[in-house]
């Protein structure tokens, strides 16, 4: 029985990759299996692989194509000449009457379904070796949008056949080891989604840089989706936390970053062009493409698709501006992190101290690379591109892949983390800094630069070669410990990098880092903006808070999302968020801060920590901190957050702080909220039982505790030799608070590098029975091994002390 030439998408599914290619098989599968889950796929049909092979045989093309490829392999013809010759063979041959009529009949049937003659359609290539778990073949063949009429459709289908032999597709199959003539092409024809009136973009059901599986990453721009894929526009970026998505009361959006979106692609209304690029309006540039509700609906569709295919997915979507409906127009396996070994973690770091970066953009990958710049404006320059140079260009599309393979790293003017340059850089294992806006204008040929994607979400380009190193951790060698090993994390941007470490949560998340590095403005300056007199500060604050209903809302929203991003990779393990612990001199440096801070002789012992929270000087600002934590826990869904109060001097002060927190919705014990206290003042040890009545746990701040026990300024270079957490007096205080807290039924942890730096100190803490240790990520592995050794020695010692009968 001969195979059909054309099949409706409702007639195909996941097992039909060999008949209609990976893209069309996936579309049909989603129509069958995921409609009930809210996944909408535009109706359409597909030509079959049998139709493609019959076309080759009808015109005797197979031996001619094989001969052209043989000349290429023998070195008698270039890649470009070979691709051009084969494409011309396919473009110059008409479809057989039966294939042409089958396509026309399916097109007319689609028009009947849509209630219109000659409907506009999207025509996409779907090869039988693409959208595989190990090789995406992303963008290797052509797509044609806004095709209308039977003749135009036939021409577009023939052009899709020819695109199986684009230079980039030939090169990609060679790299992946696929035999050219074993691959067939199916053409998918779908009703055109009017994304030119709405928006479109890409969605990954995994963090594309770290591989963290607990989030959905969405890119969005106005108009049709091709510029987003190609990186020709700088899109919005949304990050959604998966676990709370099933709860309709939650809005688990961890990040919303507005892109510039200066252009969009729309359907052309006249002439031979089907689409055209136009400038966006100022309103479009300043607005987000999707509402919160649309972001969440799209993320839920992504999770449903991922759950069905049982692997991370790379998805293209389009919003119909006429109806407001969001459609899925493509879904394929994510091929970078989905196939990477989960038992290893490679980290990169700069070992030299660079000057400030000359360019910044979105970091792609987590690597570092260095080399000479080569600015390239066309992929045709492959012969002139030097192996190991840093490719600098406006943006890339699939034609650039052969050239990209020769680069040490990539820098682009435009594009986001889901652009073509980003996707291919990850697949090739190259660091890339995309969306710098001005790389081609700033960088010059031959200039030595260093690309760093190892410092969080911001990719940085440094002038000159900066020394760097990399380390690969075998996570399977990290031992299990009784003591909970946790992490210290300050930066929301870097939080996802460390999700693979087997940490039992975060023992210290520093709120003040988010305030200083992300929010940048003093919270009292936002509450009482009328009291800010510095014109420069006023202008910066106005710029930061643009788009928010009021200035305090900017603080609450930004802080809440930052805290939730830190908490997400550890969920459901606890994440201990320390409320702000700036000193007055540090607060004064924030935008507008000078008007609200006292001039103190000794800020270290002044208005800091708990004493601020009920002080008239700061109480209004602390209310914003409380609202941000409440939003992170209740609205976003980061309910693993534990609040910690720093520098709490007396039980009476604790009562005041807890009362203020409750006034603003953070009531200890309500909705499972736990509140810890930093143990960093001798009074916290001496009155441990009274503090234990008010708090759920203690976290030892060894730096301040050492400073106050020994009377040594922790910042004094003159007294550096006296400052030692291992001093007997400090150790006695630590041992005492652990003993007394445990007697009161409270847990005790420590946050600091001493257990990592000093094996004897780690052993001491284990001997005291400490419940947890929290360290910076780069010290985690060494500390875990030391703790495991200390626990084994303690167990062995206990065994030898035990009477023989008990043993």
Buried (B, 14 or more C-beta within 10 A) or exposed (E): EEEBBBBBBBBBBBEBBBBBBBBBBBBBBBBBBBEEBEBBBBBBBBBBBBBBBBBBEBBEBEEBBEEBBEBBEEEEBBBBBBBBBBBEBBEEBEBBEEBBBBBBEBBBBBBEEBEEEBBBBBBBBBBBBBBBBEBBBBBBBBBBBBBBBBEBBBBBBBBBBBBBBBBBBBBBBBBEEBEBEEBBBBBBBBBBBBBBBBBBBBBBBBBBBBBBBBBBBBBBBBBBBBBBBBBBBBBBBBBBBBBBBEEEEBBBBBBBBBBBBBBBBBBBEEEEEBBBBEEBEEEBBEBBBBEEEBBBBBBBBBBBBBEBBEBBBBBBBBBBBEEEBBBBBBBBBBBBBBEEEEEEBEBBEBEEEBEEBBBBBBBBBBBBBBBBBBBBEEBEBBEEBBEBBBBBBBBBBBBBBBBBBBBBBBBBBBBBBBBBBBBBBBBBEBBBBBBBBEBBEBBEEEBBBBBBBBBBBBBBBBBEBBEBEEEEBEBEEBBEBEBBBBBBBBBBBBBBBBBBBBBBBBBBBBBBBBBBBBBBBBBBBBBBBEEBEBEEBBEBBEEBBEEBEEBBBBBBBBBBBBBBBBBBBBBEBBBBBBBBBBBBBBBBEBBBBBBBBEEBEEBBBBBBBBBBBBEEBBBBBBBBBBBBBBBBBBBBBBBBBBBBBBBBBBBEBBEBBBEBBBEBBBBBEEEEBBBBBBBBBBBBBBBBEBBBEBBBBBBBBBBBBBBBBBEBBBEEEEBEEEBBBBBEEBBEBBBBBBBBBBEBEBBBBBBBBBBBBBBEBBBBBBBBBBBBBBBBBEBBBBBBBBBBBBBEEBEEEEEEEEEEEEE
